Amino acid sequence: MSEENNQAMESALQTLNQLATSHSTPKNFKKTISDLIIELQSDEYSMSVRAANAISSLDDITQDPNVPSFVRTTLWQAVSVLESIRE
C-alpha cells in the first residue's frame, strides 16, 4: 500500500509542479499551488493527512470563478490522484 501511496503522491506533485511552473497559470494561483507542494512534501503529518489537506485546498481553488478552465481540469486530476492515498 505505501508503495502505491508514494507513486500517487509523486504523480500529484508532478501535476502540481507543472501548473506552478506554467507560464499560463495566473500568478496568484501559482503561489497557492507552490505552497501546497511544500506542504505535501513536508513530513509533519502522515501522507494521508497531507493528501486530505491538499484536497481541501484544491477544492477551494477550483471553486474560484477566476481559475482558467485548463487549470481547474488539471487540479481535478491532482485531486483524483490524491484521493487514492490511504493509511
Backbone bond lengths (Angstrom), bond angles and torsions (degrees), N, CA, C in turn:
res aa  C-N    CA-C-N  psi(-1)  N-CA   C-N-CA  omega(-1)  CA-C   N-CA-C  phi
1 M - - - 1.450 - - 1.524 111.73 -
2 S 1.328 117.26 -42.58 1.463 118.25 -176.14 1.527 111.93 -67.55
3 E 1.347 117.24 -30.04 1.465 119.50 176.21 1.528 109.88 -65.56
4 E 1.339 116.53 -40.88 1.467 120.49 176.77 1.527 110.16 -63.51
5 N 1.333 116.53 -41.38 1.462 120.88 177.89 1.525 111.24 -61.54
6 N 1.338 116.52 -43.74 1.465 120.51 179.33 1.521 110.98 -61.51
7 Q 1.330 116.48 -42.31 1.465 120.06 179.16 1.524 110.79 -65.64
8 A 1.319 117.13 -41.42 1.462 121.15 179.39 1.529 110.37 -63.96
9 M 1.332 116.40 -43.79 1.466 120.15 179.51 1.523 110.42 -62.53
10 E 1.323 116.36 -43.91 1.468 121.23 179.64 1.527 110.50 -61.15
11 S 1.312 116.32 -43.18 1.460 121.71 179.21 1.525 111.12 -62.67
12 A 1.329 116.90 -45.91 1.467 121.12 179.18 1.533 110.59 -63.09
13 L 1.332 116.45 -41.71 1.468 120.08 179.28 1.528 111.15 -63.69
14 Q 1.324 117.48 -39.17 1.460 120.85 177.53 1.524 110.65 -61.59
15 T 1.325 116.07 -46.08 1.460 121.08 179.53 1.526 110.88 -60.49
16 L 1.337 116.69 -46.25 1.464 120.53 -179.46 1.523 111.29 -67.16
17 N 1.341 116.84 -37.16 1.475 120.20 177.25 1.518 111.48 -62.49
18 Q 1.324 116.63 -38.68 1.468 119.91 178.23 1.524 110.32 -60.37
19 L 1.334 116.06 -43.55 1.470 119.48 178.42 1.521 111.57 -66.60
20 A 1.331 116.26 -41.85 1.466 120.93 -176.65 1.527 111.70 -65.67
21 T 1.321 117.09 -26.36 1.471 120.22 -177.90 1.530 112.82 -104.63
22 S 1.327 117.31 -2.50 1.458 120.98 -178.90 1.527 110.83 -73.70
23 H 1.338 115.90 139.04 1.463 120.40 178.88 1.521 111.47 -71.95
24 S 1.318 116.94 -19.79 1.463 119.31 -176.66 1.532 113.08 -92.71
25 T 1.329 117.57 -3.84 1.468 120.34 175.53 1.528 108.03 -83.11
26 P 1.351 118.01 126.59 1.469 120.00 178.77 1.530 111.57 -57.49
27 K 1.326 115.11 145.19 1.469 122.17 -173.73 1.535 113.43 -56.25
28 N 1.340 116.98 -42.55 1.468 118.75 -176.71 1.533 111.12 -65.14
29 F 1.329 118.16 -31.84 1.460 120.60 177.87 1.524 110.93 -78.50
30 K 1.330 117.01 -31.46 1.468 120.36 176.85 1.531 110.39 -58.97
31 K 1.327 116.24 -43.40 1.466 121.20 -178.80 1.529 110.32 -61.98
32 T 1.328 116.47 -47.42 1.466 120.83 179.58 1.519 111.17 -61.84
33 I 1.325 116.48 -43.88 1.465 121.30 -179.31 1.533 109.85 -65.94
34 S 1.313 117.34 -41.07 1.471 120.81 178.20 1.528 111.17 -62.01
35 D 1.338 116.38 -41.27 1.469 120.43 177.27 1.528 110.71 -62.91
36 L 1.328 115.99 -39.40 1.470 120.34 177.95 1.523 111.29 -63.22
37 I 1.316 116.45 -40.69 1.469 121.02 179.69 1.529 109.51 -60.06
38 I 1.336 116.11 -44.03 1.468 120.70 179.31 1.529 110.21 -61.74
39 E 1.341 117.00 -42.97 1.464 120.70 178.56 1.525 111.38 -62.73
40 L 1.330 116.16 -42.26 1.470 119.78 -179.22 1.523 111.80 -65.10
41 Q 1.331 116.80 -31.16 1.462 120.51 -177.51 1.529 112.80 -84.33
42 S 1.324 117.87 -14.43 1.467 119.96 -178.67 1.524 109.66 -72.15
43 D 1.312 116.04 158.41 1.464 120.65 179.37 1.523 111.09 -106.41
44 E 1.335 115.97 17.50 1.463 120.41 -175.73 1.529 111.97 -64.07
45 Y 1.344 116.63 -38.51 1.467 121.22 -179.28 1.521 109.28 -123.12
46 S 1.329 115.91 169.90 1.464 118.98 176.89 1.532 108.91 -66.04
47 M 1.316 115.72 159.79 1.457 120.78 -177.37 1.530 111.54 -59.23
48 S 1.323 117.07 -39.22 1.465 118.98 -178.01 1.534 111.35 -68.67
49 V 1.327 117.49 -34.31 1.472 120.78 177.24 1.529 109.75 -68.45
50 R 1.331 116.66 -43.79 1.470 120.02 177.76 1.526 110.69 -60.88
51 A 1.337 116.44 -41.32 1.462 120.64 179.29 1.526 110.50 -64.35
52 A 1.319 117.23 -44.02 1.471 121.25 179.97 1.530 110.95 -62.80
53 N 1.327 116.67 -42.45 1.467 120.56 178.11 1.526 110.61 -63.30
54 A 1.330 116.28 -42.30 1.469 120.42 179.76 1.528 110.96 -64.77
55 I 1.335 116.46 -41.41 1.464 120.47 178.86 1.525 109.97 -58.88
56 S 1.319 116.39 -43.76 1.464 121.08 179.20 1.534 110.96 -60.83
57 S 1.319 116.65 -46.18 1.471 120.81 179.28 1.524 111.54 -65.29
58 L 1.325 116.42 -41.55 1.465 120.20 179.90 1.522 110.85 -65.80
59 D 1.323 116.71 -37.36 1.470 120.25 175.91 1.527 110.29 -59.45
60 D 1.326 116.32 -42.90 1.463 120.35 178.52 1.531 110.80 -60.68
61 I 1.329 116.74 -43.26 1.462 120.42 -179.20 1.532 110.30 -63.74
62 T 1.329 116.74 -43.63 1.472 118.92 -176.12 1.525 111.90 -68.16
63 Q 1.328 117.83 -19.04 1.473 120.78 177.15 1.533 112.22 -78.16
64 D 1.327 116.93 -16.25 1.459 121.45 -178.48 1.532 109.53 -69.18
65 P 1.332 117.69 123.63 1.471 119.78 -178.21 1.531 113.45 -67.22
66 N 1.336 117.48 -15.07 1.461 120.98 -179.06 1.527 113.71 -86.14
67 V 1.331 116.90 -4.35 1.465 120.24 179.78 1.531 108.83 -74.09
68 P 1.337 116.99 125.34 1.469 118.93 176.03 1.534 110.47 -60.23
69 S 1.307 117.32 147.26 1.470 120.79 -173.89 1.529 112.56 -60.52
70 F 1.334 118.94 -36.77 1.470 119.21 179.67 1.529 111.25 -66.57
71 V 1.344 117.15 -33.19 1.467 120.82 177.70 1.526 108.88 -68.88
72 R 1.330 116.19 -43.95 1.471 120.88 179.67 1.535 110.28 -59.45
73 T 1.316 116.48 -46.56 1.469 121.17 -179.41 1.524 110.77 -61.06
74 T 1.321 117.00 -43.46 1.463 121.05 179.75 1.523 111.03 -66.31
75 L 1.330 116.75 -37.90 1.467 120.12 177.21 1.529 110.78 -64.72
76 W 1.333 116.69 -38.21 1.464 119.78 177.04 1.529 110.82 -62.45
77 Q 1.331 116.41 -36.87 1.473 119.83 177.02 1.525 109.83 -61.76
78 A 1.326 116.58 -44.06 1.471 120.89 179.71 1.531 110.14 -63.85
79 V 1.338 116.95 -41.71 1.470 121.04 178.85 1.520 109.76 -60.79
80 S 1.312 116.12 -44.12 1.466 121.03 -179.64 1.525 111.37 -58.10
81 V 1.322 116.49 -43.26 1.466 121.22 179.24 1.529 110.07 -67.95
82 L 1.326 116.69 -43.96 1.465 120.18 -179.22 1.526 112.04 -63.98
83 E 1.327 117.03 -31.37 1.462 120.12 179.53 1.537 112.93 -65.29
84 S 1.328 116.34 -19.64 1.467 119.47 179.55 1.526 112.45 -79.96
85 I 1.346 117.68 -8.63 1.468 121.19 -178.77 1.526 110.01 -80.65
86 R 1.306 115.37 124.08 1.469 122.25 -179.17 1.523 109.30 -130.10
87 E 1.328 115.77 163.38 1.472 121.28 176.56 1.508 110.37 -58.53
